[in-house]
């Protein structure tokens, strides 16, 4: 068996290999080949940088045996382990997060950073209990989860669950909640998230109005639809938004606002007079015909 291992080792370390040895080593870690990693380590591949990359790949793939083996070498610095903890938290890998916290000297700063970027509720809960002074980190975590800070990839249901948990701590200032809601209406997160956030964040009519105006301004028709369904806006506000959308050629928004109320002939004619493209004109004229012919 040793001769076979030596033969394979000779092949993978050849200079003209299509796959660089470093990539091969890191991929072995991600695929869970702890024995192979240990064999290569004993062959002298103990570079801290290489082991750090392998550690990252192992946590992303939940390869606990590899994670344990690399940590046991004691070749990876605490700073580098903190970086891996952050990666594990961002990827929603609870078992690696728990293992790293329990088996390394993770600093409060590293714990905070991982908490602020966690993409799973279980990780948020777990790391919250490890924080010495959670107030600032809870605020940052809320901004991140709401799409108003460092973006972390996660599904809407998980994002909302984390936000509900953070709100339950009582440490999220109302100004942060309001700013995040307004910001999310004009950014890339979907209308389903806007709807979900509106249900858990107790948004005031004033903030809902500002969010509506922002969504109209940037042309997010799907968000405008959700806001119109969720909140009651004065006709005067919707009329102004209709005119603005007609003037700027926001076809989808014109459709949503037209469908949200029974508009007078005067309002429709005014919107038609400022419309800038044929699609918008078609929507407004169809509404006029449906209402007054």
C-alpha positions as CSV (number, residue, x, y, z in Angstrom):
1,X,0.0,0.0,0.0
2,X,2.9,2.3,0.8
3,X,4.4,1.8,-2.7
4,X,1.0,2.6,-4.3
5,X,0.8,5.8,-2.2
6,X,4.4,6.8,-3.2
7,X,3.5,6.2,-6.9
8,X,0.4,8.4,-6.7
9,X,2.3,11.0,-4.8
10,X,4.9,11.1,-7.6
11,X,2.2,11.7,-10.2
12,X,0.4,14.5,-8.4
13,X,3.5,16.4,-7.6
14,X,4.9,16.4,-11.1
15,X,5.7,19.9,-12.4
16,X,3.8,19.5,-15.7
17,X,0.5,18.5,-14.1
18,X,-2.6,20.2,-15.5
19,X,-4.0,20.6,-12.0
20,X,-1.6,22.4,-9.7
21,X,-0.8,20.5,-6.5
22,X,-2.2,23.2,-4.3
23,X,-5.6,22.9,-6.0
24,X,-5.5,19.1,-5.7
25,X,-4.7,19.4,-2.0
26,X,-7.5,21.8,-1.3
27,X,-10.0,19.8,-3.3
28,X,-9.1,16.7,-1.3
29,X,-10.0,18.6,1.9
30,X,-13.3,19.6,0.5
31,X,-14.1,16.0,-0.6
32,X,-13.3,14.7,2.9
33,X,-10.1,12.7,2.3
34,X,-8.7,13.2,5.7
35,X,-6.2,10.3,5.4
36,X,-4.9,11.7,2.1
37,X,-4.4,15.1,3.6
38,X,-2.6,13.6,6.6
39,X,-0.4,11.5,4.2
40,X,0.5,14.6,2.2
41,X,1.1,16.6,5.4
42,X,3.6,14.0,6.6
43,X,5.3,14.2,3.3
44,X,6.2,17.8,4.1
45,X,3.2,19.8,2.8
46,X,2.8,21.9,5.9
47,X,2.6,25.4,4.5
48,X,0.3,27.5,6.7
49,X,-1.3,29.2,3.6
50,X,-2.1,25.8,2.0
51,X,-3.5,24.4,5.2
52,X,-5.6,27.5,5.6
53,X,-7.2,27.1,2.2
54,X,-7.8,23.5,2.8
55,X,-9.5,24.4,6.1
56,X,-11.8,26.8,4.3
57,X,-12.8,24.1,1.8
58,X,-13.4,21.6,4.5
59,X,-15.8,23.8,6.5
60,X,-17.7,24.7,3.4
61,X,-18.3,21.0,2.7
62,X,-19.0,20.1,6.3
63,X,-15.9,17.8,6.3
64,X,-15.5,17.5,10.1
65,X,-12.8,14.9,10.0
66,X,-10.6,17.0,7.8
67,X,-11.3,20.0,9.9
68,X,-10.2,18.2,13.0
69,X,-7.1,16.8,11.3
70,X,-5.9,20.2,10.1
71,X,-6.6,21.9,13.5
72,X,-4.6,19.2,15.2
73,X,-1.5,20.1,13.3
74,X,-1.5,23.4,15.2
75,X,0.0,25.0,12.0
76,X,-2.9,27.3,11.3
77,X,-2.7,30.6,13.2
78,X,-5.6,31.9,15.3
79,X,-6.1,34.8,12.9
80,X,-6.5,32.4,10.0
81,X,-8.9,30.2,12.0
82,X,-11.0,33.3,12.6
83,X,-11.2,33.9,8.8
84,X,-12.3,30.3,8.4
85,X,-15.0,30.8,11.1
86,X,-16.3,33.8,9.2
87,X,-16.5,31.7,6.0
88,X,-18.3,28.9,7.8
89,X,-20.8,31.4,9.2
90,X,-21.4,33.0,5.8
91,X,-22.0,29.6,4.3
92,X,-24.4,28.5,7.1
93,X,-22.3,25.6,8.3
94,X,-23.3,25.2,11.9
95,X,-21.2,22.1,12.9
96,X,-17.9,23.7,11.7
97,X,-18.8,27.0,13.5
98,X,-19.5,25.1,16.7
99,X,-16.3,23.0,16.4
100,X,-14.1,26.0,15.7
101,X,-15.5,28.0,18.6
102,X,-15.1,25.0,21.0
103,X,-11.7,23.9,19.9
104,X,-9.9,27.2,19.1
105,X,-9.1,30.4,20.9
106,X,-11.6,32.5,19.0
107,X,-11.4,36.1,20.0
108,X,-14.5,38.3,20.7
109,X,-13.7,40.3,17.6
110,X,-13.8,37.1,15.4
111,X,-16.9,35.9,17.1
112,X,-18.6,39.3,16.4
113,X,-17.7,39.2,12.7
114,X,-19.0,35.7,12.3
115,X,-22.2,36.6,14.1
116,X,-22.7,39.7,12.0
117,X,-22.5,37.7,8.8
118,X,-24.3,34.4,9.8
119,X,-26.6,33.0,7.1
120,X,-28.4,30.5,9.4
121,X,-30.6,31.2,12.4
122,X,-29.0,28.4,14.4
123,X,-25.6,30.1,14.0
124,X,-26.9,33.5,14.9
125,X,-28.5,32.0,18.1
126,X,-25.3,30.1,19.0
127,X,-22.9,33.0,18.5
128,X,-25.1,35.6,20.2
129,X,-24.6,33.8,23.4
130,X,-20.8,34.0,23.0
131,X,-20.7,37.8,22.6
132,X,-19.5,39.9,25.5
133,X,-21.2,43.1,24.4
134,X,-23.7,42.2,21.6
135,X,-25.5,45.6,21.0
136,X,-23.3,46.9,18.2
137,X,-23.0,43.5,16.5
138,X,-26.8,43.0,16.6
139,X,-27.3,46.3,14.8
140,X,-24.7,45.3,12.2
141,X,-26.1,41.8,11.8
142,X,-29.6,43.3,11.2
143,X,-28.3,45.7,8.5
144,X,-26.5,42.8,6.8
145,X,-29.5,40.4,6.9
146,X,-31.8,43.2,5.7
147,X,-29.6,43.8,2.7
148,X,-28.5,47.2,4.0
149,X,-24.9,46.3,4.8
150,X,-22.5,43.5,3.8
151,X,-24.5,41.2,1.5
152,X,-24.7,37.6,2.6
153,X,-26.4,35.1,0.3
154,X,-29.4,33.3,2.0
155,X,-33.0,32.5,1.2
156,X,-35.8,34.8,2.1
157,X,-37.2,32.6,4.9
158,X,-33.8,32.2,6.6
159,X,-33.2,36.0,6.2
160,X,-36.5,36.8,7.8
161,X,-36.0,34.3,10.6
162,X,-32.7,35.9,11.5
163,X,-34.2,39.4,11.4
164,X,-37.0,38.3,13.8
165,X,-34.5,36.8,16.2
166,X,-32.4,40.0,16.1
167,X,-35.5,42.2,16.7
168,X,-36.4,39.9,19.6
169,X,-33.2,40.9,21.4
170,X,-34.4,44.5,21.8
171,X,-31.0,45.8,20.6
172,X,-32.0,47.0,17.1
173,X,-32.6,50.8,17.1
174,X,-35.8,51.8,15.4
175,X,-33.8,54.1,13.1
176,X,-31.9,51.1,11.8
177,X,-35.1,49.2,11.1
178,X,-36.6,52.2,9.2
179,X,-33.4,52.8,7.2
180,X,-33.1,49.2,6.3
181,X,-36.8,48.9,5.1
182,X,-36.4,52.0,3.0
183,X,-33.1,50.8,1.5
184,X,-34.4,47.4,0.7
185,X,-37.2,48.7,-1.4
186,X,-34.8,50.2,-3.8
187,X,-32.1,47.4,-3.8
188,X,-31.8,44.0,-5.3
189,X,-33.7,41.9,-2.7
190,X,-37.0,40.7,-4.0
191,X,-40.6,41.8,-3.3
192,X,-41.2,38.7,-1.3
193,X,-38.6,39.9,1.2
194,X,-40.1,43.4,1.3
195,X,-43.4,41.8,2.2
196,X,-41.9,39.6,4.8
197,X,-40.0,42.4,6.4
198,X,-43.1,44.6,6.5
199,X,-44.8,41.9,8.6
200,X,-42.0,41.4,11.2
201,X,-40.6,45.0,11.5
202,X,-43.7,47.0,12.5
203,X,-43.2,49.7,9.8
204,X,-44.9,53.0,10.5
205,X,-47.2,54.7,7.8
206,X,-44.6,57.5,7.4
207,X,-41.8,55.0,6.6
208,X,-44.0,53.0,4.4
209,X,-44.8,56.2,2.4
210,X,-41.1,57.0,2.0
211,X,-40.4,53.4,0.9
212,X,-43.2,53.7,-1.7
213,X,-41.8,56.9,-3.1
214,X,-38.3,55.4,-3.3
215,X,-39.6,52.3,-5.1
216,X,-41.5,54.4,-7.6
217,X,-38.4,56.6,-8.2
218,X,-36.1,53.7,-9.0
219,X,-38.7,51.8,-11.0
220,X,-39.3,48.6,-8.8
221,X,-42.8,47.7,-10.0
222,X,-42.9,44.4,-8.1
223,X,-42.1,46.2,-4.8
224,X,-44.6,48.9,-5.6
225,X,-47.2,46.2,-6.0
226,X,-46.4,44.7,-2.6
227,X,-46.5,48.1,-0.9
228,X,-49.8,49.0,-2.5
229,X,-51.3,45.7,-1.3
230,X,-49.8,46.0,2.2
231,X,-50.3,49.7,3.1
232,X,-53.0,52.3,2.5
233,X,-51.7,55.4,0.7
234,X,-53.7,58.6,0.2
235,X,-55.0,59.0,-3.4
236,X,-53.0,62.3,-3.7
237,X,-49.8,60.3,-3.1
238,X,-50.7,57.6,-5.6
239,X,-51.7,60.3,-8.1
240,X,-48.4,62.0,-7.8
241,X,-46.6,58.6,-8.2
242,X,-48.7,57.8,-11.3
243,X,-47.8,61.0,-12.9
244,X,-44.1,60.5,-12.1
245,X,-44.1,57.0,-13.4
246,X,-45.8,58.1,-16.6
247,X,-43.3,60.9,-17.2
248,X,-40.3,58.6,-16.7
249,X,-41.7,55.7,-18.7
250,X,-42.2,53.2,-15.8
251,X,-44.6,50.9,-17.5
252,X,-44.9,48.3,-14.8
253,X,-45.5,50.9,-12.1
254,X,-48.1,52.7,-14.1
255,X,-49.9,49.4,-14.4
256,X,-49.8,48.7,-10.7
257,X,-51.0,52.2,-9.6
258,X,-53.7,52.2,-12.3
259,X,-55.1,49.0,-10.8
260,X,-55.0,50.2,-7.3
261,X,-57.8,52.7,-7.5
262,X,-60.7,54.0,-9.6
263,X,-59.1,57.1,-11.2
264,X,-60.9,60.2,-12.3
265,X,-60.9,61.2,-16.0
266,X,-58.9,64.3,-15.0
267,X,-56.1,62.2,-13.3
268,X,-55.8,59.8,-16.3
269,X,-55.7,62.7,-18.8
270,X,-53.0,64.4,-16.8
271,X,-50.9,61.2,-16.8
272,X,-51.5,60.7,-20.5
273,X,-50.3,64.2,-21.2
274,X,-46.9,63.6,-19.6
275,X,-46.4,60.0,-20.7
276,X,-43.2,59.4,-22.6
277,X,-43.6,56.0,-24.2
278,X,-46.2,53.9,-26.1
279,X,-46.5,51.1,-23.4
280,X,-47.4,53.6,-20.7
281,X,-49.8,55.4,-23.0
282,X,-51.5,52.1,-23.9
283,X,-52.0,51.2,-20.2
284,X,-53.5,54.7,-19.4
285,X,-55.7,54.8,-22.4
286,X,-57.0,51.2,-21.7
287,X,-57.8,52.3,-18.1
288,X,-59.6,55.4,-19.4
289,X,-61.7,53.4,-21.9
290,X,-62.5,50.8,-19.2
291,X,-63.7,53.5,-16.7
292,X,-65.5,56.0,-19.0
293,X,-66.7,54.3,-22.1
